[in-house]
Amino acid sequence: MYILQIIKRVLMHIIRSSIYENNTRLLFYKSIYDECYDSNYKPETELKTAFITEHDNWQVLFPEKTSLIRNKVKEFFKKRHRCFALFDTDNNIIGAIWFGFKKEDYDLFTKKKKNIEIKESEFAYVYLIKIRPSMKGKGYGSYLISEFLDTLKAEEKIKFVTCRVHVENYSSIAVHLKFGYQLFGIRCYKMILMRNKTIESIFK
């Protein structure tokens, strides 16, 4: 019975990875100058934030066997994407946000904001938000996002931030809506028999 379950899981993985896949993402954006966000989390201990590099100990955020994600994060650093991290007073990393410029999403966003001139240097795409597993559900994620938005605003360079959220990631959707993110499109990626098809809808 156990062997049959393993075989079933392997077959399902093959089907999802090479035969059929349906991945729908919601496209969100937020103006840095929009004040409709606030973190209700009030830390009991002092926390600090900083921009970090690939030499910092960000790997502890991924204790599970996620070599694919770790390699992806390494690529973020190689492409000079920035990383904004949250630490406790002992310099233990609690969470991080990786962001940078993504041409594909910049083009999607400018379809929405045709009446506003947005330079590439004023646009940021959030690739990944990660909280240390033992710290989840304690408000650190909201605090990190709040500090991240405030820091970008203080830099006076970035005007808009965008991201993609999986349609079934309800907790992430709720957090982004709480911080005033607005939905501007849906992107559906389908793969059938190794043939890729992308369907997108940008709201007017």
N, C-alpha and C positions, 0 to 999 in steps of 0.2 A: 504493500500500500504506500509506504514512504517513497519507494523508488518511482512509483507511478506519479506521485505528486511532484517529484523533482523533474520527471520527464515533461509533465504538463507545464511547469513553470518555464522550462527551457524552450518549449514549443511556443508558448505565449510571448516570450521575449523575442524569438525569431520573427514571429508575426508582426509584433509592434515595431521592431527595428528595421525590418527589410521588406515586409509585404504591405502592411497597412498601418498608418499612423494619422491621427487627427488631433491637432494641437491648436487650440484657440486662445488667443491672448487679447486682453483689453488694453487699449492705448490710452494712457493718462498723461495730462500735462498740468503744470502749475506755474503761475507767475511768482517770482521771488518777492515781488513787491505787494503781493496779496497778503494782508495781515490776518486772514481767517484761519489761523492755526495756532495751537497752543498745546503744550504737553502737560497733562494733569499729574504726571509722575514727579514727585518731589523726593530726590534721593536722600536717604538717611545718612549716607557717607559722601564725602567729597569725591566728585568725578572730574575727569579732565578729558579734553579732546585734542587731537593733533592729526596732521597729515603724516602718513607713514609711507615707507618704501618697501620693496620686496625683501629687504634685509631684516625687517622687523618680524616678530613672532606671530604672524597672522595665521599660521598653520593650525594653531590650537582651536581655531573656530571650526575646523573640519576634522573632528576626531574619528568620525566614521570612515569607512573605506570609500572615499569619493575621489579617486585619483583623477577622474575626468574633470571634476570641478576644480581641483587643485591646479591641474595643468592649465585650465582656462584662466584662473586667477593669475598664474604666472605670465600668461600671455597678456593680461591686462597691464601688468607692470612693464613688460617689454614694449608695449605700444604706448607707454607713458601715460596711461590712464591714471587718474588720481585716486587716492584712498584716504577716506576720512574715518578715523577710528575713535572709539570710546574706551577709556582706561579707568581703573580704580587708582587709589593713592599708592598702591604698591606696583604700579605699572603693569598690572595684569590686564590684558586686552579683553573687553567685554563684547564688543561688536564693531562692525565696520561697514562702510558704504563705498563701493567702487563705482566711479563715474568718469565720463569723458565725452568726447564728441563721436557721434555715430551718424555718418552721412545718410544712411538709409532712413533713419527716423527723423533726421532734420528735414529731409525732403517730404516725408509724410506730414510732418507738423506744419510746414510752410503751405501745404495744400489747405490746411485748416485756417491759417492766419494770413490769407492772401492780402488783406488790407493793412497788414503791419510788416514793416521791413525788419527782419531779424537776421543779424549777422551770425555767421558760424561761431564766432568767438563768444556770442551771447547765449549760446545754446548748450545744454548739458543733458546727457542721457545716463540714467542710473542703470548700470549693468547688474548689480547684485547688492543685496542687503543681507547681512549675516550676523546673527546674535549667537553667542556661545550657548550651546544646548542647556547647560545648567542654569543659565540666566534668563531663559525664555519665560514669558508669562508674568514678568515682574515690572514691566513698564520701561525697561531699558531701550527697547526698540523705538518707542515713541520719543523718548528723551534724545536718542541719537539722531533721529530724523529732525527733531526740532532744532537741535544744535547745528546740524548740517545746513538747514535752510537759513538759519541766522548767520552762519559763517559765510555762505555764498552771498548773502545780501550785503554783508559788511565789506566784502571784496569789491563790490560794485562792478563786476564784470559779467557774470551770468544773469540773464533776465528770465529765462524759462528753463524748467526742468521737466523732462519726460521720462516715462518708464513703461514697461510692458508687464502685465500681471496675468497669470494664468486664470482662465475664467472660473476654475474650481478652487482657487486659493482665496477662500472667503475672508479669512482673517487679514490677509494682506490688502484685499480690496477695501475692507472696513477701515483699516489704518490710513490708507491713502485718501479716502473720502473724508475722514476726520481732519486731515491736514489741508483740506481744501483742493485736492486734486480733482480735475474735471475729465470726464471721458470724452475723447475726441475721435475714437475710431475702434474698429475691431479687425484683427488680423487672424485669419484661419489658414493654417498650414496643413496640407494633406499630402500623404505619400501612399500611392497605391502601386504595388508591383514595381517598386524602385523608381517610379515616376513622380516627380514633385509638382505640386500645384499650390499656389498661394492665392488666396482670395482676401481682399481687403476692402473695408468700407470706412471711408472718412466722413464723419458727420459735418454737415454744413453749419 
